[in-house]
Amino acid sequence: MQASLIKYNTPVLISTTGSKKGQQEAAKKEGTSQTEDILNSILPPREWINEDQLWVQYVSSTPATRADVVNLQKSLDKALQSRQARETGICPIREELYAQTFDEIIRQVRPHPRGTLCADFRRDYSAGKNRFRMKLRMMTQILPTYYFLSLPKSFPLSAPSSAPSAVSSSSV
């Protein structure tokens, strides 16, 4: 599993067979507070199967300290450098690491309404970014068509097949 900037609790073994739903719900109901429920709805737990065992890892609900904030900045800088994220332009690595950092900040301020506000902002920002990418993709597909439609009718789009070639086969 890839390292994350988001602080998680230790993984919990949910089941050793394919029946994950019932046991997962039972494990989730055991001793979860309202704060943890809100946190799990904002930042869903990670789930994975390893050797026919279902593991779940919930986001940590421990309050953040000043040292956690400083460590987050150091971890972000280290991850950007180790994964060779570009400093300028569009960089998917930088985008992913910034998203994880923003999620960790949401986790750190989650007991307050600010945490919910940040989560709403993140969701709306991601939706807007996806809409922008979709429109950009559509424009790049349409632009060649508009280009060829804008050419004058007298401008040949391709050379006629009956045009003489520059070098004839008899002169070679």
Residue pairs with C-beta under 8 A, 6 or more apart in sequence:
1 46
1 48
3 79
4 100
5 72
5 75
5 76
5 79
5 97
5 100
5 101
5 103
5 104
6 43
6 59
6 100
6 103
6 104
6 107
7 59
7 60
7 62
7 68
7 104
7 107
8 46
8 57
8 58
8 59
8 60
9 57
9 58
9 59
9 60
9 61
10 57
11 55
11 56
11 57
12 27
12 55
12 56
12 57
12 58
13 53
13 54
13 55
14 20
14 23
14 24
14 27
14 54
14 55
14 56
15 23
15 24
15 53
15 54
16 52
16 53
16 54
17 52
20 54
23 54
24 54
24 56
27 56
28 40
32 40
33 61
35 61
35 110
35 111
36 58
36 61
38 110
38 116
39 59
39 61
39 107
39 110
40 58
40 59
42 106
42 110
42 115
42 116
42 119
43 59
43 103
43 106
43 107
45 56
45 57
45 58
45 59
46 56
46 57
47 54
47 55
47 56
47 57
48 54
48 55
49 55
59 107
60 107
61 110
63 108
63 111
64 107
64 108
64 109
68 108
69 108
72 101
72 104
72 105
76 97
76 101
79 97
80 93
80 94
80 97
83 93
83 97
84 93
85 91
85 93
85 94
85 97
86 93
86 94
99 122
99 126
102 118
102 122
103 122
105 118
106 115
106 118
106 119
106 122
107 115
108 115
109 115
109 118
110 116
148 157
151 157
